[in-house]
Amino acid sequence: MLFLTAASIGICAGMLRSAFSIAFIAFLIAATFGLATAVSVGHTSYLDLLIAILGYNAGLINFLAGLIVVRRLRPA
């Protein structure tokens, strides 16, 4: 579920078409994990952060691949 949520955030970030927005959202993912680690009573798993980062990148890649497919199928 974490991977799918991060992938959908990546797709939405790609739709903004702003390098600043893409980088800022990536920073917010890491900052949110850091805040959760600082506030949490128990231990936190860095595997969850890795899954979120991989999902975010997969969402961006899927958006770009879809954009290329749509542009190639568009009539000239």
C-alpha positions in Angstrom: 0.0 0.0 0.0 2.9 2.3 0.8 4.4 1.7 -2.7 1.1 2.5 -4.5 0.5 5.6 -2.5 4.1 6.9 -3.2 3.7 6.0 -6.9 0.5 8.0 -7.1 2.2 10.9 -5.5 5.0 10.5 -8.1 2.5 10.6 -10.9 0.8 13.7 -9.5 4.1 15.4 -9.0 5.0 14.6 -12.6 1.8 16.2 -13.8 2.9 19.5 -12.2 5.8 19.6 -14.7 7.9 21.6 -12.3 11.4 20.5 -11.3 11.1 22.4 -8.1 7.8 20.7 -7.2 9.2 17.2 -7.9 12.3 17.9 -5.8 10.3 19.5 -3.0 7.9 16.6 -2.8 10.8 14.2 -2.6 12.2 16.3 0.3 8.8 16.3 2.0 8.7 12.5 1.9 12.1 12.3 3.6 11.2 15.1 6.1 7.9 13.4 7.0 9.8 10.1 7.7 12.3 12.0 9.8 9.6 13.7 11.8 7.8 10.4 12.3 11.1 8.9 13.5 11.7 11.7 16.0 8.1 11.7 17.4 7.6 7.9 17.4 7.9 6.0 20.7 9.0 2.8 19.0 11.5 2.1 16.3 10.9 2.9 12.7 11.9 0.8 9.7 14.1 2.4 7.1 12.7 -0.2 4.7 9.5 1.8 4.6 11.4 4.9 3.6 13.1 3.0 0.9 9.8 1.6 -0.4 8.3 5.1 -0.4 11.3 6.5 -2.4 11.2 3.6 -4.9 7.4 4.1 -5.3 7.8 7.8 -5.9 10.5 7.2 -8.5 8.4 4.5 -10.1 5.4 6.9 -10.3 7.6 9.5 -12.0 9.0 7.0 -14.5 5.5 5.7 -15.3 4.3 9.2 -15.9 7.1 9.9 -18.2 6.7 6.6 -20.1 3.0 7.3 -20.5 3.7 10.8 -21.8 6.1 9.4 -24.4 3.6 6.8 -25.5 0.8 9.4 -25.8 3.1 11.7 -27.9 4.1 8.9 -30.2 0.5 7.8 -30.8 -0.7 11.3 -31.5 -1.2 11.9 -35.3 1.2 14.2 -37.0 
